[in-house]
Amino acid sequence: MEIKVRQTMNRWILWALFACSALLWPGCATPPPARHETPAASRPSARYSLQPGDFLQITFFGEPDYTQQVRVDWNGNIHLPFLAGKARPELRAAGLSTAQLAERINKYSQQNEILLNARAQVVVLEYANQTFVLLGQVNQPGRYAFPRGIEPRMDLEDAIALGGGYTRLARQSLVIVKRGDHVFRLDLRRLATRSGSGAFSIVPGDKITVTERLF
């Protein structure tokens, strides 16, 4: 009888050990909750593309000697004398976000064996062009400036309000924003009434045209 009891207890101990090992096994562990990243398009840095004339500060984590300030030249490039390696220290910057340029600098540093673990950060110290153009069916078309001292970004409807608002001929269902090679066709009447829809932000260099209504 005593032998049977011991055998039963041994079986329970084995089952308990098996259950504990299953919980600790990496494949059986509960996965951590998914991280919800902010979409790139909604991040402030993604809304502004660097332009010729922008004045930048470039820093490297843990490498203060490589900190430098450069201006994007009129060809859209930056020159990095502190990163002079085998290749010419010139990189394309115009049209990129600050994060994209930082990634390009990291790759350049690694490929030329300058900083093997480069972690660059790019900050715009001075924006070259802090204006936008407002055309078409607004009461006061013209060129308008963003407030200085803050990142140049403004809601499209606020920009139209700066121009005195719409005329009676304005077609609010078709407002065209030209940004470099990209053209956005926006229905502001629908955006204003749709719940949960994000506002459209304009950035320096945008050309806004409020079209005329069709009768």
C-alpha positions, 0 to 999 in steps of 0.5 A: 500500500505504501509503495502505491502511495509513493508511486502516485505521489511521484506521478503527481510530482512529475506532472507538476514539474512538466507543467512548470517547465511548459510555462517557462519554455520560451515558445509557451510564454505569453507574448508581450503586448504589441506596440502601437507606433505613431504613423510616420505621416502624422509625426512632425518630422515627417511633415517637413522635407528639407530644402536648400538653405535650411541650417542644420545641426548634426550630433552623434550619440556618444561622439561630441567631437563630431557635432557640426552645423551645416547648411543645405546648399542650393543643389540640395546637398550637405558637406560633412568635413568632419566625416571625411573618409575615402569618399567625398563627404557630400550627401543629398539632403533636400527632399528628405525628413530629418530622420531620413537624413540621419539614417543616410549619415549613419550608413555613410559613416559605417560604409566609410569606416568612420563611425562603425556604430553611428547614431546621428540626430538631425535638427533644423536650427533655421528654416530657409523658407517660412512662407506659403502661397495662397491663390485662387478664390480667397479674399486676399491671395498672396504670400504668407509667413509662418510664425517664427520660433516654432516648427513651421506647420499650420492647419490648411483651414487656418491658412485660408483664414489668413487670406481672408477666407473664401470668396462666394465663388470658392469651391471648398470641395476642391482645394489643391496643395502643391508641395514640390512634385506632389499634388494633393486634391482635398475636399475641405467640406468633407474633412470638416464634417467627417468625425475622426478625420485628421486636419491637413497641415501645410509646410513651408513652400506649399502653394495652395489654390482654392478652385472656383465653383462650377455652375 
